[in-house]
Amino acid sequence: MKVGDPAAPADRAQSVRILAVDDDAAITAATVRLLSRHGCTVDVAHDGETALQLARQHPPDLVLLDVMLPDIDGTEVCRRLKADPATEASFVVLCSALRTDAGAVVQGLSCGADGYLTRPLENREMLARVEAYLRHKSTIDALRDSERQRREQFERERQASYEAEIRALGAQAVEGLPVSAWLYGAELLREAAPSVFAELQAAYADLINDTFEQQVFREDNDAAKNLRALAERLFQVRASARDVTELHYHALCARTIGEPSARARALMECGRLTLLELMGRVLNAYRSRYPEIRGGTEAVSPASRRASS
């Protein structure tokens, strides 16, 4: 919106909210008169605490913030605004009634301020500066929105990839293995024993991390030993193929949250290989303990699973 255009549509004007913060009532009154005539909604605060409260209640697009306030100085107010998720996107401009040196300006900008101006200003210059600040903020908001959409799209694609991978690996694990039907269709371990599942998930997430570091950084660690121990523990609780793939999904999701996309993809590939090896070890444990499985007959029952848990 062009703040300097008095003919700006009213609906667009309502979207621009400015917070004027100054202990001098004459300055805030003049600011309200000037900006209101050009379609802006202007809130007023005469001290730092009131400014912070108003900003949280109605997050402004632009804050014109006096450096010298009676309770909290403007730089501290700016720091708090930028540290609060509710107001961090507000464009904050520090204002001073005194001619300041470069050091004061640098100090003001280092607290997170987006701009610095010295008053008094002629009305046309003030409007031009406000318009420039809002234009700058609009560009930043568009970039943030684009980044947010990119992250959301990445998360959707990652989740779809996980689900497809789990379905494929689960089918691969059970293909040609004549174990009892409950092993792949009964109550999930996550639902039957949540605390046990959480313990195994944490162990599996650590295993993925150890394996990743071993492959990427060539670090010696206990990944192989931990893999064997985890497979044995899964056998002890009579985990099914579905349990193992669910474990993989939840552990890998937790492990890759917040990671850069390249590292997340590398962890996913490492997790895929770890899952294949873990599946093989768990199934070998069943075959070695239950010879009937190798012959194609049912060997275990839900009762034995409950007893093991």
Buried (B, 14 or more C-beta within 10 A) or exposed (E): BBBBBEEBEEEEBEEBBBBBBBBEEEBBEBBBEBBEEBBBBBBBBBBBBBBBEBBEEEBBBBBBBBBEBEEBBBBBBBBBBBEBEEBEBBBBBBBBBEEBEEEBBEBBBEBBBBBBBEBEBEBEEBBBBBBEBBEBBEEEEEEEEEEEEEEEEEBEEBEEEBEEBBEEBBEEBBEEBBBBEBBBEBBEBBEBBEEBBEEBBEBBBBBBBBBBBBBEEEEEEEBEEBBBEBBEBBBEBBBBBBBBBBBBBBBBBEBBEEEEEEEBBBBBEBBBEBBEBBBEBBBEBBBEEBEBBEEEEBBBBBEEBEEEE
